[in-house]
Amino acid sequence: GENVEQHPSTLSVQEGDSAVIKCTYSDSASNYFPWYKQELGKRPQLIIDIRSNVGEKKDQRIAVTLNKTAKHFSLHITETQPEDSAVYFCAASKRENKLIFGAGTRLAVHP
Amino acid sequence: DAGITQSPRHKVTETGTPVTLRCHQTENHRYMYWYRQDPGHGLRLIHYSYGVKDTDKGEVSDGYSVSRSKTEDFLLTLESATSSQTSVYFCAISDLTGGGTGELFFGEGSRLTVL
């Protein structure tokens, strides 16, 4: 079955810097790649997603890129702010929205 | 927030006892999921349902069973709880029909401690 690896497990940046989180997946048939953000004590929530027919997608300060050949995708956050501090999860799926998640990245943005 | 509630929100039980967690939705979404969240492992899929009485295994299904007798309810049962099942359990729903995006909407989580 699908396996998703996520790196780094922790990431610390200064406010205003950029942050990049990378994920690789194993099943070449996967076609949907969302990113979820989980603030401390809260439920995970979708922040951005990308489908396999698109190479890049942006939404204000966040962007996701997909390299199908290499089977990896990345989350980019620019101009980080303290409220970006959270755990971020990547995920992949190929059918029925059976999402398989990475282990998560704990992002800390220091003022 | 999507209409999804989990119960109980917190439970402490002893090894060997049965435990049932309930997920209830008011969104009429077709798909329902149970994930467990543990430090260092992220969110791992236990079981999911793609319709009433239609369920399938996820990544870590051993020791768990599920049932979905109504669209709105998805039950997760630990027949004989073990300490390794101490975790935070999240229910999620999604809808790929009628223009749905496939986004997962999560419940608030149920924290289970098995002593």
Interface residues (C-beta under 8 A of the other chain):
Chain A: G1 Q6 S9 Y32 P34 Y36 R43 P44 Q45 L46 D49 F89 A91 E96 N97 K98 L99 I100 F101 G102 A103 G104
Chain B: Y31 Y33 Y35 G40 H41 G42 L43 R44 L45 Y48 Y50 D56 G58 E59 F90 S94 L96 T101 G102 E103 L104 F106 G107 E108 G109
